[in-house]
Amino acid sequence: MDTWVKYIHEWLNIAVKDPLQHRDIGKVLAYAAEKRAQELMQEKTGRPFRVVVGQPYDLINDDNLSLCRAQIKFRMKDWHFETTRRNSEKNKNANSTGHVAYKKDEFDYVVIFKPGDNFDFDTSTIRIIPTKEIINPKNTEYLVTNLNVKKIRGTYDSDEKTNEIMKKISLGLTD
């Protein structure tokens, strides 16, 4: 295992300096981002959450308050938001861009994990967007595939908005 860690560490140091590899860093660090988001959600809401696998969401609350499911995305500059699901008959109406969109009822929030400068973990932040705010107006059963819309990112890319949503989640209120 130590050899794997050595080479992963070596690659990560190279990739951080190469913007062409930044997208791949998110794939490698996805689980760490999910765990950090879990810690921050628990810390700021006082509610227990757990990371899950095999569901359309990555994080779910572990208490008796209202259901809170979150899809976590590791993002830096662009907040693209397509899934990695394959195109299929089941997903035929979810595909207008070549990417498959999430259905609007698969989770309650999108949590954007933003690493600190030079991918610093300790200064990373999260942003939270209620799914009701990102429903695709052209296909209302699905969510948009890109969160770079000025309205969305301009509204939700702030500590104040994140804290406001965290407060509602801490009270068990649904957004």
KAKADA-V882456 format. One record per pair of residues at least 4 apart in sequence whose C-alpha atoms are under 6 Angstrom apart, sorted by the first residue. I is the first residue (numbers start at 1). J is the second residue. If there is no record, write none. Layout:
[[I	J] [I	J]]
This chain:
[[5	9] [11	15] [15	21] [26	30] [26	74] [37	41] [39	43] [40	44] [41	45] [42	46] [42	47] [42	48] [45	166] [45	170] [48	61] [48	62] [49	60] [49	61] [49	62] [50	59] [50	60] [51	58] [51	59] [52	58] [52	59] [56	106] [57	70] [57	71] [57	107] [58	70] [58	71] [59	69] [59	70] [60	68] [60	69] [61	68] [65	172] [66	172] [69	107] [69	108] [70	107] [70	108] [70	109] [70	110] [71	110] [72	110] [72	111] [72	112] [73	112] [73	113] [74	113] [75	79] [75	114] [76	114] [79	147] [79	148] [80	146] [80	147] [81	145] [81	146] [82	99] [82	100] [82	101] [82	145] [83	100] [87	91] [88	92] [94	100] [94	101] [95	99] [95	100] [101	145] [102	142] [102	143] [103	141] [103	142] [103	143] [104	141] [104	142] [104	143] [108	131] [109	129] [109	130] [109	131] [110	128] [110	129] [111	127] [111	128] [112	126] [112	127] [113	126] [114	124] [114	125] [114	126] [115	119] [115	120] [115	121] [115	124] [116	120] [116	123] [116	124] [127	162] [128	162] [134	143] [134	144] [135	140] [135	142] [135	143] [135	144] [136	140] [136	142] [136	143] [136	144] [148	153] [150	154] [151	155] [153	157] [156	161] [168	173] [169	173]]
